[in-house]
Amino acid sequence: MKRTLGVCYYPEHWPEETWAEDARRMAELGLTWVRIGEFSWSRLEPEPGRLDWDWLDRAIETLGAAGLKVVLGTPTATPPRWMLDRHPDMLAVDAEGRPRGFGSRRHYCFSHDGYREESVRIATLMAERYGRNAHLGAWQTDNEYGCHDTVISYSAAALPAFRDWLAQHYQSVEALNRAWGNVFWSMEYRSFDEIGLPNLTVTEPNPAHAMDFRRFSSDQVLRFNAAQVAAIRRHSDRPISHNYMGKVTDFDHFALGAQMEIATWDSYPLGFLQDRVGADAERKRLYARQGDPDFQAFHHDLYRAVGQGRWWVMEQQPGPVNWAPVNTIPLPGMVRLWTWEAFAHGAEAVCYFRWRQAPFAQEQMHTGLLRPDSNEAPGFAEAAAVAAELAEAPEVDAGKASVALIFDYEASWSWAVQPQGEGCDYLLLVFDIYRALRRHGLSIDILTPTARDFEGYRLVLAPGLEMPGEGLAEAVAASGAVACFGPRTGSKTRDFSIPVPLPPALPGLDVTVARVETMGREFAVAAEGGGALVNWREELETSEPVVMSDAEGRPLLVRNDRLHYLGGWPDDALADRIAVLLATAAGLPAEPLPEGLRIRDCGGCRFVFNHAATPVTWRGETLPPAGISMGFSS
């Protein structure tokens, strides 16, 4: 697989006389791709129906003449101000009933049919004009669905759409009342027209109601995107992508990814460390200039699954950003490391955000490859170094890992609807398991919850699947792999009630969750032999062999042959012990790595990355801070 570099560029931000020089410098740097257009609607259509394509025609021609390929974004994340005059009710509404106002971006509601039609219209016009352009290499729909909490909208447009969705799903209001358990608190409805949105209730809404609203909201994103994809495909055969964000789970990325050819995501390691990783103060201090050693890798593996093997980084942080609680300068070499790490996980392309730092508006403090005065910023040299290395490195693909980790967006919604305790976040549970595996040198494939073919995997982990799909446990058991489920596996039906028999109800494993408790990390339950359970603990009734117990002798990990169940959320020390135990049972090497060191094995090569701020020695080789070791085999 050929690996390439790119950049995000906004020709509408700069005098036209600078475009050719910018394009020349991009090509000389070794870039292949330039993403443009995704925020340009007000320049493409200054007034309703008055289109101005000339500037974009010239920008594409200028970039193409320099040998660059264009990724063209539909501009629907930033509708112009006149759109509100045409559709004053198109704004998304938050859980407190407040409309998301104009003056930023992503202010539309996915359920608004009028705005969806406007989006299809502009996407169609762009595809008609540029769909066969020789310089066009790919498309991007919209920009960062879900960023800024913009999927779930309690608007006037969402209400009738949700009622219609429920009517199609349940067919009768009587069936809905039974499924939701609406006899509780006299919540029974006489018709679908009586059903409201699950916000502004005195206390928490019915969790079944809230869960269905999450499913509906995800389907609205799919519907919105599918309409643009269809419009583009009528006039263009170039691949279509969307750029996802880090730790955004409000819609089903797997389902959306199936609509397109390429998944991309926007990687901001330093910003994410400060507000999304769940890191404590000491970890933030240790990795303030490097980013968490596993958070980017986790999303690389996740979006490789979303893209069914084809994925890019569409926006790679090249320096300090503007939006995090703390905005640090990367350690020298980290931009190069982040880029190679993406390639090690199978990325086809890594594109930097952005070409030149804007001296105006909201992102003026967000670094680019160039400073606002067009001189090179530090990230420029690191991108150049990667470009030179790519020219010499052999082509490799992501390969297939020996470890599979199942991730489910619906599980994330169910945990969010009823977390049961502070800190109970599904993605962070899965991430904790992922990190423990990576701390022991293991490479991981992330799989969808619909996966049923586990051939070639020696270890399969499925933590936190409250509503596992039919046949999943049976398929895992039949694969012959060592497997571990839990906690909260099978703890809810699709109608959000507790099932009987009680969970986890795994075939071939006699274990019942009799009772659960949640507790903050300050009330951790110590495990015998080291480590502890945090956040979530289950009391297990079982006749199976107990592999690990808590300090009071209560079972926390049980097994039958190769199938294991974990009855709680392990802290790092316990997760490390469990990772070693399971890997050893699967016949996989599990070597504790030095702090900050990570390995990625892929087809025919091994990459070793040092995320630490100090040199690290491993197997006789010393890697400097932000150091990379690449070993290729023929």
C-alpha positions in Angstrom: 0.0 0.0 0.0 1.4 3.4 -1.0 1.4 5.9 1.9 1.0 9.6 1.2 0.8 13.0 2.9 -1.5 15.9 2.5 -2.7 19.1 4.1 -5.9 21.1 4.7 -6.1 24.4 2.8 -8.5 27.3 2.6 -7.8 29.3 -0.6 -10.8 31.5 0.3 -8.8 32.7 3.3 -5.8 34.0 1.3 -5.1 36.4 -1.6 -5.3 34.6 -4.9 -1.8 35.7 -5.9 -0.5 33.4 -3.1 -2.2 30.3 -4.3 0.4 29.2 -6.9 3.3 29.7 -4.5 1.5 27.8 -1.8 0.8 24.9 -4.3 4.4 24.9 -5.4 5.6 24.7 -1.8 3.2 21.9 -1.0 4.4 19.8 -3.9 8.0 20.5 -3.0 7.3 19.4 0.6 6.2 16.0 -0.7 2.5 16.4 -0.2 0.0 14.6 -2.4 -3.4 15.6 -1.1 -5.0 19.0 -0.4 -8.5 19.1 1.2 -10.5 22.2 0.4 -14.0 23.5 0.4 -15.6 22.1 3.5 -16.3 25.5 5.1 -16.8 27.6 2.0 -20.6 27.8 1.4 -20.9 31.6 2.0 -18.3 32.1 -0.8 -19.8 29.5 -3.1 -23.4 30.9 -2.7 -23.2 34.5 -1.3 -26.9 34.9 -1.8 -29.6 32.2 -2.2 -29.4 30.9 -5.8 -26.4 33.1 -6.8 -23.5 30.7 -7.3 -19.9 31.8 -7.6 -17.7 28.9 -8.7 -15.0 30.8 -10.5 -12.7 31.2 -7.5 -13.0 27.5 -6.7 -12.4 26.5 -10.3 -9.2 28.5 -10.3 -8.1 27.1 -6.9 -8.5 23.5 -8.0 -6.8 24.2 -11.3 -3.9 25.9 -9.5 -3.5 23.0 -7.1 -3.8 20.4 -9.8 -1.3 22.2 -12.0 1.3 21.7 -9.2 0.6 17.9 -9.3 -1.6 17.9 -6.2 -4.8 15.9 -5.8 -7.9 17.6 -4.3 -10.2 16.2 -1.6 -13.3 18.3 -2.0 -15.5 18.8 1.1 -19.2 19.5 0.9 -19.7 22.7 3.0 -22.7 21.7 4.9 -21.1 22.0 8.4 -21.2 25.7 8.0 -24.5 26.9 6.4 -24.3 30.7 5.6 -26.3 33.3 7.6 -29.0 33.7 4.9 -29.9 30.0 5.4 -31.4 30.9 8.7 -33.7 33.4 7.1 -34.9 30.7 4.7 -35.2 28.1 7.5 -35.4 29.8 10.9 -36.3 26.5 12.6 -33.2 24.6 11.3 -31.1 25.2 14.5 -30.3 22.2 16.7 -31.6 22.5 20.3 -29.7 21.3 23.4 -31.1 19.2 26.3 -32.0 22.4 28.2 -34.1 23.6 25.3 -31.7 26.2 24.0 -31.2 26.7 20.3 -27.6 26.4 19.0 -27.1 29.9 17.5 -25.4 31.2 14.4 -21.8 32.5 14.7 -19.8 29.3 14.8 -20.4 26.0 13.0 -22.4 22.7 13.2 -25.6 24.6 14.2 -28.1 22.6 12.1 -30.4 19.9 13.2 -30.1 16.6 11.4 -33.9 16.1 11.5 -34.7 19.3 9.6 -35.9 18.2 6.2 -35.5 21.7 4.6 -31.9 21.9 5.6 -31.2 18.3 4.4 -32.7 19.3 1.0 -30.4 22.4 0.9 -27.4 20.1 1.7 -28.3 17.7 -1.1 -28.7 20.7 -3.4 -25.3 22.1 -2.8 -23.7 18.7 -2.9 -25.4 18.0 -6.2 -24.2 21.3 -7.7 -20.6 20.6 -6.6 -20.7 17.0 -7.9 -22.1 18.2 -11.3 -19.3 20.7 -11.6 -16.3 18.8 -10.2 -17.3 15.2 -10.1 -15.2 14.3 -13.2 -12.5 16.9 -12.7 -9.1 15.4 -13.5 -7.6 17.0 -10.3 -10.3 15.6 -8.0 -9.1 12.6 -6.0 -11.8 12.1 -3.3 -14.7 13.7 -1.5 -15.5 14.5 2.1 -19.1 14.9 3.3 -19.7 17.7 5.7 -17.1 17.9 8.6 -16.8 16.1 12.0 -20.4 14.9 12.5 -21.0 15.0 16.3 -18.3 17.4 17.2 -19.5 20.0 19.8 -22.3 17.6 21.0 -24.3 18.2 17.8 -25.9 14.8 17.1 -28.7 14.8 19.7 -31.1 17.6 19.1 -34.4 18.3 20.9 -35.8 20.6 18.2 -39.3 21.1 16.9 -38.1 19.2 13.7 -36.9 16.2 15.8 -40.2 15.7 17.5 -42.4 14.6 14.6 -39.5 12.7 13.0 -39.0 10.8 16.3 -42.7 10.0 16.5 -42.6 8.7 13.0 -39.5 6.6 13.7 -41.2 5.1 16.7 -44.4 4.3 14.8 -42.4 2.5 12.1 -40.4 0.6 14.7 -43.3 -0.5 17.1 -46.3 -0.4 14.7 -48.7 0.2 17.7 -48.5 2.4 20.7 -49.6 -0.6 22.8 -46.4 -2.4 21.7 -44.3 0.6 22.6 -45.9 0.9 26.1 -45.1 -2.8 26.8 -41.5 -2.5 25.5 -40.8 0.7 27.5 -42.5 -0.5 30.6 -44.7 2.6 30.7 -47.0 1.2 33.3 -44.3 2.5 35.7 -45.1 6.0 36.9 -48.3 6.1 34.8 -46.3 6.9 31.6 -48.6 5.0 29.2 -49.5 6.8 25.9 -52.7 6.6 23.9 -51.1 7.5 20.6 -47.7 8.2 19.2 -48.6 11.9 19.0 -48.6 12.1 22.8 -44.9 11.1 23.0 -42.4 13.9 23.6 -38.6 14.1 23.5 -36.7 12.7 26.6 -35.5 16.0 27.9 -36.7 18.6 30.5 -38.3 15.8 32.6 -38.4 16.4 36.4 -36.0 13.5 37.0 -34.4 11.1 34.6 -36.6 10.0 31.6 -37.5 6.4 31.0 -34.2 4.8 29.9 -36.0 2.9 27.1 -37.3 6.2 25.8 -33.9 7.8 26.0 -32.2 4.8 24.4 -34.6 4.8 21.4 -34.0 8.5 21.0 -30.3 7.8 20.8 -31.0 5.2 18.1 -33.2 7.6 16.2 -30.6 10.4 16.5 -27.9 8.1 15.0 -30.3 7.1 12.2 -30.9 10.8 11.4 -27.1 11.3 10.9 -27.1 8.2 8.6 -30.0 9.6 6.6 -28.4 13.0 6.2 -25.1 11.6 5.1 -26.7 9.0 2.7 -28.5 11.8 0.9 -25.2 13.6 0.2 -23.5 10.4 -0.8 -26.2 9.6 -3.3 -26.1 13.1 -4.8 -22.3 12.8 -5.3 -22.4 9.3 -6.8 -24.9 10.4 -9.5 -22.1 12.6 -10.9 -18.8 11.2 -9.7 -16.9 7.9 -9.3 -14.3 9.2 -6.9 -14.2 7.7 -3.4 -16.2 9.4 -0.6 -15.1 9.9 3.0 -16.1 11.5 6.2 -13.7 12.8 8.9 -14.7 11.5 12.3 -13.6 12.9 15.7 -11.9 11.4 18.8 -14.2 10.0 21.5 -17.4 10.9 19.7 -19.8 8.0 19.9 -23.3 9.6 19.5 -23.9 7.9 16.2 -23.0 4.5 14.7 -19.8 5.1 12.8 -19.7 1.5 11.5 -23.1 2.1 9.8 -22.1 5.4 8.4 -18.7 4.0 7.2 -20.6 1.4 5.2 -22.0 4.2 3.0 -18.6 5.3 1.8 -15.2 4.0 0.6 -12.8 5.6 3.1 -13.0 6.5 6.8 -10.9 9.4 8.0 -10.5 11.0 11.4 -9.0 14.1 13.0 -6.1 13.4 15.3 -5.2 16.0 18.0 -3.1 14.1 20.6 -2.3 17.0 22.9 -5.8 18.5 22.9 -7.3 15.0 23.5 -5.0 14.3 26.4 -6.4 17.3 28.2 -10.1 16.8 27.8 -11.0 13.3 26.4 -8.6 10.6 27.6 -9.7 10.6 31.2 -6.0 11.0 32.4 -5.2 12.1 35.9 -3.0 15.1 36.7 0.2 13.1 36.7 -0.4 11.4 33.4 -1.2 14.8 31.8 2.1 16.1 33.2 4.1 13.2 31.8 2.6 13.3 28.3 1.7 17.0 28.0 3.9 17.4 24.9 3.4 14.0 23.4 -0.2 13.0 23.9 -1.4 9.7 25.5 0.6 6.7 24.1 -2.5 4.8 23.3 -5.4 7.2 22.5 -4.4 7.9 18.9 -3.6 4.2 18.3 -7.0 3.2 19.6 -8.8 5.5 17.2 -6.5 4.4 14.3 -7.6 0.8 14.9 -11.2 1.8 15.4 -11.4 3.8 12.2 -9.6 1.1 10.2 -12.6 -1.0 11.2 -15.1 1.8 10.3 -13.5 2.1 6.9 -13.4 -1.7 6.4 -9.6 -1.4 5.9 -9.4 1.9 4.1 -8.7 4.9 6.4 -6.8 8.2 6.6 -5.9 10.8 9.1 -7.6 13.9 7.6 -6.4 16.4 10.2 -3.1 15.8 12.0 -2.1 18.2 14.7 1.1 19.9 13.7 1.7 22.1 16.7 -0.3 23.8 19.5 -4.1 23.9 19.1 -6.5 26.5 20.3 -9.4 24.6 21.9 -8.1 22.5 24.8 -7.9 23.5 28.5 -4.2 23.6 28.1 -2.5 24.1 24.7 1.1 22.9 24.8 3.9 22.8 22.1 4.7 19.2 21.0 8.0 17.7 21.9 10.4 18.0 19.0 9.8 14.9 16.8 6.3 14.2 17.9 4.6 15.3 14.6 6.9 12.9 12.8 6.1 10.2 15.4 2.3 10.7 15.2 2.5 10.5 11.4 4.4 7.3 11.3 2.2 5.8 14.0 -0.8 6.3 11.8 1.0 4.6 8.9 2.0 1.7 11.2 -1.7 1.2 11.9 -2.6 1.1 8.2 -3.3 4.7 7.2 -3.2 5.4 3.5 -2.7 9.1 4.0 -2.0 11.6 6.8 -3.0 15.2 6.2 -1.9 18.0 8.4 -4.2 20.7 9.7 -3.6 23.2 8.4 -1.2 24.7 5.7 -1.0 28.2 7.1 -2.1 29.5 10.5 -5.0 31.9 10.1 -4.5 35.3 11.7 -8.2 35.8 12.3 -11.4 34.3 13.7 -11.9 31.4 16.1 -8.8 29.3 15.1 -6.2 32.0 14.9 -4.2 30.4 17.7 -4.3 27.0 16.0 -0.8 26.3 14.5 -0.3 25.3 10.9 2.7 24.0 8.9 3.3 27.7 8.1 3.1 30.6 10.4 0.7 33.5 9.6 3.7 35.3 7.9 4.2 32.2 5.6 7.5 31.2 7.2 7.9 27.6 8.2 6.5 26.5 11.6 8.4 23.6 13.3 5.9 21.0 12.0 6.9 21.8 8.4 10.4 20.3 8.9 8.9 17.2 10.5 6.5 16.7 7.7 9.4 17.0 5.2 11.3 14.4 7.2 8.4 11.9 6.9 8.1 12.7 3.1 11.8 11.8 2.6 11.5 8.7 4.7 8.4 7.5 2.8 10.3 7.7 -0.4 12.8 5.1 0.9 10.5 2.9 3.0 9.0 -0.3 1.5 5.2 -0.5 1.1 3.5 -2.5 3.8 -0.1 -3.0 4.9 -1.8 -3.2 8.3 -1.8 -7.0 8.4 -4.0 -8.9 10.8 -3.4 -8.9 14.5 -3.7 -11.9 16.8 -5.9 -10.0 19.3 -9.5 -8.8 18.5 -11.3 -6.2 20.6 -15.0 -5.7 19.9 -16.4 -2.1 20.1 -20.1 -1.3 20.0 -21.6 2.2 19.6 -24.9 1.1 20.9 -23.2 -0.1 24.1 -21.8 3.4 24.5 -25.4 4.8 24.2 -26.8 2.4 26.8 -24.0 3.2 29.3 -24.6 6.9 28.7 -28.4 6.5 29.2 -27.9 4.6 32.5 -24.3 4.9 33.7 -25.4 3.9 37.3 -22.4 5.7 38.6 -20.0 8.6 38.0 -17.1 7.6 35.7 -18.9 4.7 34.1 -18.1 5.5 30.4 -18.1 2.6 28.0 -15.4 3.9 25.7 -13.1 4.5 28.6 -13.6 0.9 29.8 -12.7 -0.5 26.4 -9.8 1.9 26.2 -8.5 0.7 29.6 -8.5 -2.9 28.3 -6.8 -1.8 25.0 -4.1 0.1 26.9 -3.3 -2.9 29.1 -2.8 -5.0 25.9 -0.6 -2.4 24.3 1.5 -2.0 27.5 2.5 -5.6 26.9 3.5 -5.3 23.3 0.3 -6.6 21.7 -1.2 -5.3 18.4 -5.0 -5.2 18.2 -7.7 -5.3 15.6 -11.0 -3.6 16.6 -14.1 -5.4 15.3 -17.7 -4.5 14.9 -20.4 -6.0 17.2 -21.7 -7.8 14.1 -18.5 -9.7 13.5 -19.0 -13.4 13.5 -15.8 -14.7 11.8 -12.9 -14.8 14.3 -10.7 -17.0 12.3 -7.0 -16.2 12.9 -7.6 -14.5 16.2 -6.1 -16.1 19.3 -7.6 -13.8 21.8 -11.0 -12.0 21.6 -12.2 -9.5 24.2 -15.7 -8.0 24.5 -16.0 -5.8 27.5 -19.2 -3.9 28.4 -21.6 -5.2 25.7 -24.9 -4.6 27.5 -26.9 -5.8 24.4 -24.7 -8.2 22.5 -26.1 -9.3 19.2 -27.6 -12.7 18.7 -24.9 -15.3 18.0 -21.9 -13.3 19.0 -21.0 -15.3 22.1 -21.5 -18.6 20.2 -19.3 -17.4 17.3 -16.5 -16.4 19.7 -16.8 -19.7 21.5 -16.7 -21.7 18.3 -13.6 -19.9 17.1 -11.4 -21.7 19.5 -9.8 -18.4 20.6 -9.3 -17.5 24.3 -12.1 -15.1 25.0 -13.2 -12.7 27.8 -16.5 -11.0 28.2 -17.7 -8.5 30.8 -18.5 -6.5 32.8 -22.2 -5.6 32.1 -22.4 -8.2 29.3 -26.0 -9.0 28.5 -27.3 -6.8 31.3 -30.0 -5.2 29.2 -32.5 -6.3 26.6 -33.0 -4.2 23.5 -36.0 -2.7 25.3 -33.7 -1.7 28.1 -34.9 -4.0 30.8 -33.1 -6.6 32.9 -33.3 -10.0 31.2 -34.2 -13.3 32.9 -32.2 -15.5 33.1 -29.9 -12.9 34.7 -26.8 -11.8 32.9 -24.4 -12.5 31.4 -26.2 -15.7 30.2 -23.1 -16.8 28.2 -23.5 -20.3 26.7 -21.2 -22.8 28.3 -20.3 -20.6 31.3 -22.2 -21.0 34.6 -22.0 -17.5 36.0 -24.8 -15.2 37.2 -24.5 -11.5 38.2 -26.5 -11.4 41.4 -25.9 -7.8 42.3 -23.8 -4.8 41.2 -22.3 -1.7 42.8 -20.6 1.4 41.5 -18.0 3.3 43.4 -15.5 6.0 42.8 -11.9 5.1 42.4 -11.3 6.2 46.0 -13.4 3.2 47.1 -11.6 0.7 44.9 -12.0 -3.0 45.8 -8.6 -4.6 46.1 -7.9 -7.8 44.2 -6.0 -10.7 45.7 -2.5 -10.6 44.2 -2.5 -6.9 43.3 -4.6 -4.3 41.5 -8.2 -3.4 42.2 -11.7 -3.0 40.8 -12.9 0.6 40.2 -16.1 2.2 39.1 -18.1 -1.0 38.7 -18.1 -4.3 40.6 -20.4 -7.4 40.2 -21.2 -10.1 42.7 -20.9 -13.3 40.8 -22.6 -16.6 41.5 -20.7 -19.4 39.8 -19.7 -23.1 39.8 -16.8 -22.4 37.4 -13.2 -22.3 38.4 -12.3 -18.9 39.9 -9.2 -17.4 38.2 -9.0 -14.2 40.2 -10.7 -13.1 43.4 -10.9 -9.9 45.3 -9.1 -9.5 48.7 -12.2 -10.9 50.5 -12.2 -14.0 48.4 -15.1 -13.1 46.1 -14.8 -14.1 42.4 -13.9 -11.4 39.9 -12.6 -13.5 37.0 -14.0 -16.9 36.2 -13.6 -19.3 33.3 -14.7 -22.5 31.6 -12.0 -23.8 29.4 -11.1 -20.8 27.1 -14.1 -18.6 27.9 -13.7 -16.1 30.7 -16.0 -13.6 32.4 -14.7 -10.5 34.2 -17.1 -9.1 36.9 -15.8 -5.5 37.2 -13.8 -2.6 35.9 -10.0 -3.2 36.5 -7.6 -0.5 37.4 -4.3 -0.4 35.4 -2.5 -2.9 37.7 -5.3 -5.4 37.6 -5.8 -4.9 33.8 -2.1 -5.6 33.3 -2.4 -8.9 35.2 -5.5 -9.9 33.3 -3.8 -9.0 29.9 -0.8 -11.3 30.8 -3.1 -14.1 32.0 -5.2 -14.1 28.8 -2.4 -13.6 26.4 -0.4 -16.5 28.0 -3.5 -18.7 27.8 -3.7 -17.8 24.1 0.0 -18.5 23.5 0.8 -14.9 22.8 4.0 -13.2 24.2 3.1 -10.5 26.7 6.2 -8.6 27.7 5.8 -5.5 29.9 7.2 -2.5 28.0 9.0 0.5 29.5 6.9 3.5 30.3 5.9 5.3 27.1 7.2 2.6 24.7 4.7 1.0 22.3 4.9 -1.6 19.5 2.9 -2.0 16.4 3.4 -5.2 14.3 1.9 -5.1 10.8 2.4 -6.9 7.6 6.2 -7.6 7.3 7.3 -4.9 9.7 7.6 -3.8 13.3 7.4 -0.2 14.6 8.6 0.8 18.0 7.6 4.2 19.3 8.9 6.1 22.3 6.2 8.4 23.6 8.2 9.3 26.7 9.9 12.6 27.3 13.1 10.8 28.2 15.2 8.2 26.3 14.0 4.6 26.7 16.2 1.4 26.3 14.5 -1.8 25.2 16.3 -5.0 24.0 19.6 -3.2 23.8 18.4 -0.3 21.7 18.0 3.2 23.1 15.3 5.4 21.6 15.4 9.1 22.2 12.3 11.1 23.1 9.8 10.9 20.2 12.1 8.2 18.8 11.0 5.6 16.2 12.5 2.3 15.3 11.3 0.7 12.1 12.2 -2.8 11.1 11.1 -4.1 7.7 11.3 -7.6 6.3 11.1 -8.6 2.7 
